[in-house]
Amino acid sequence: MVLARLFVPVEHKPFPNGCNFGASMKIAWDGLVTSTLLACALITTSLVAYQQFFARQLPQAQKPIFVANWQTQLEKFRRLGPADAQVQLIEFADYECPYCASFHATLDALRKRYPRQVAVYLIHHPLPGHRFAEKAARAAECAGAQGHFEAMHASLFNHQNALGLKPWGELADEAGVPDLVLFESCIESAEPIRLLLEGKEFADQLGVRGTPTVIVNGWQLGQPPTAKELDRMVKLILAGKSPVSE
């Protein structure tokens, strides 16, 4: 609750010993302090009631849903990690989404911990309200056409605040894309990119609206998992259990 954070306890230091107030001033000051404390108590009580009321209005996270035939979709999309990984995670992502950038770091750390056990399938899902998300997805695929998808994928998230400001060619150059002329031709082309179209189609089939939307071994999660929750899911799968086991 953002409002609650405004009321942070402040250390009140006494006036310097050299300052000497008369008795009448002390009484007035005591009255002012009492009034102030009462007002603060009323405000705090109101905020608590406000927080409790609106907390009840927030939608609860949906329960995981199993996606039938989910594995038949995997071969269509970009894979980061080994094809035979026991843990297969699908992420619908938007390069302009700050939560996706944060989740990218979480997934990167997870893959480093489980390099042979985890594979991530990236599905582009640029949201309508994000001005540069579609172009960024195209840039990733244009780099991918030259074998540098993963590096460009990371670069786009690492430079998220510069999307639309920094030339796409500069990002591609930093990602090691060898033929920048070919890259520029690809990104300026009006020809549709298959992976973007198929990603949107798959997202529509599942009713995906927000990003990141995550599927772990067929289970579509109601909200993005934390690093701790992801690690638990990996361990459950490696132990032969469902990732959503209690």
N, C-alpha and C positions, 0 to 999 in steps of 0.2 A: 504494500500500500504506500504510494508515493507520499501522500500527505503526512503520514505518520512519521516519516523521516525528518520532517521539518522541525519536529519538537525533540531536539537533542539536548540532554542535560548540559548546562553550562556551569563551569566552575565560577562561583561568585567570590571575588577576593574582597577582603575588608578595605575600607578606606584607610589611607596612610595614617599612622599614629599622630602625625602633626596636625591633622584636621580635627577641630573641636567644635561639635554642634551643641547648642543649648538644649534644655529639657523639652521646651515646646517643639523644637524641631525634631527631637527624637520621637515624641508622641505622634507627630504628623507622619514621620517616616515609617514608624511601626504600623500606623493605619494603612499607609500606602502599600507596604509589603503584604499585609493581611489581605487587602483587596485584590492585589495582584495574584496572590496564591489562590484565592477563591476563583478568580477568573480563569486561571490556568487549569484548575481542577475541573471546572465546567467544560472548558474546551476539550480537555483530554477525554472526559467522559463522553462527550458528543462524538469525538473522533473514533473512540472504541466502538460505540453503537453503530456509527456509520460504516466502519470497517466490517463489523460482524454482519450487518444487514446486506451489504453489497457482496460480501464473500459468498453468501447464499445464492446470489444471483448469477455467479460465474458458472459457465458450463463445465460439467465434469468431463474429464478426458474419456474418450471412447475406448471401449474394450478392444483388444486385438481381434482382427478378423482374418481368417485364413483365406488366401487367394488361390482358387483352384487353377491348376495348370500353370502355375507361376514359372516353373522352370522352362517351359516352352518359349517364354519371352526373352530369356537371358541372352541367347545367341544374337539377338538383334542389336544389343547395346554395348557401349564401351565397358571393358572390364579392367579393373586395377587389381592385380593379384593373380594367383594361379587358378587355372580352370577347374582343377580338382579339389579346391578348398572345401573343407567341411562346412564352413560358415559362409553363406552367400547372402550378401546384404545389397538390397536395391535402394538407391536414394534418388528421389525426385528433387532436383536442385535448381536454384536460380542464382546466377553469379552476382546479382545486385542485392540479394537478401543477406542482411548481416548475420542472421541465425545460421544460414548455410555456411558462411565463412567460419563461424565458430565451430560448427559441426564438422567442417572439413578438417580443422585442426584435431578434433577428437578422433576422427576416422584415421587420420595420418598416424597419430600416436598408437591407435589400436593395431593398425597394420604392421607397425614396427615391432609391436609386442608379439604378434602372431603372423609372421611373414608367410608361412606356408598354410596356415589354417583359415585365413580370412581373405575373401575377395569382395570387392565393391563394384557394383554395376551402376554407372552414372547415367541417369536419364534427365535430359534437359526439360525443364518446366518453367520457362520465363513467364513471370506474372505480368498481366496487362499494365499494372501501375508502375512498373519499373522500365524507365525509358531506354536503358542500354542493355537490358538483360538478353533480349533476343539477339542483338548484334554480338554480344559477348559469347553466347552459345555458338553462334556461327564462327566466330574467331577460333574457339576451341576446336571445332570440327575441321576448319581449314588448316590448323596446325596439325591436327590428327591425321589429315590426308598425307602429311609428310612425316608421319611417325613420331610426332611430338605432342600428342594429346595430353599426356599426364603432366608434362612440364608446363604447358600452356594453361591447363586446368588449375594448377597451383598458382601460377603467375596471376591469373585473373582474380583469384581470391586474395592473394597477397597485395594486389593493387586495387582493391575494390573501390576505395575512395577516389581513385583516379579514372575510373571507367567513364569514357566519353570525353575526358580531358587529355589523357595521354594517348597518342596515336596507337592504333592497334598493331601497326608494324613494329613499333618500339617494344611492345609487350612480346610480340612474336620473336623478335631478335634476342631479347633477354631469355626467352624460353628455348633458344637454340634452333629455331626453325631455319633450315638452310637456304631455301629459295624464297626470299622476301617478295620478289616480283610476282611469283606464282601465288603466294599468300595474299597479297593485295588484290590480285585479280579474283581470287576466290571470295574474299570478303566483300568485294564490291559487286559481285555477280548477283543477278536477280533470280538465278536458278535455285529452286528449293533444295534443302539438304535433307536427305532421307531420314537420318537419325532424329532430326528435330521434329519432322512430321510424325514419325512413328512414336516418339516420346509423348507428344501431345495426344495421340490416339489412345495410347495405353493409359495415360493419366485420366482421360475422359471415361474410359471403361471402368476405372476404379473409383471415379468420383473424387480424384485428388484436386484440392483447391489451394492448399497452402504448401509452403516449403520450409524446411526439409520434411518431406514425407518419407517414412522409412519402412521397408519390408525386410524382415530377417527370416531366412529359410521359409518363406511363404507366408509369414505372419505380418500383416500390415498393422503397424502400431498406431495407437490413438494419438500419440504425441512423440516428438523426437526423444530418444533415450539419452540419459546422461552418460558420461564416461564410465561411471560405476555400474550402471544398469547394462550397458553394452558388454562390459567385461564379464558380468554375471551371465549374460545370455551366451556368450562364447563358451564359457566353461560348461554350461548346461548342455550345449550342443556337442561339445567334445566328449561329454560323459554319456552321450547317446540319448539325451532327453530333449524335450521341446524347449525352445527359447523362452516360452511364456509360462513355463511350469512354476507353480507357487513354491 
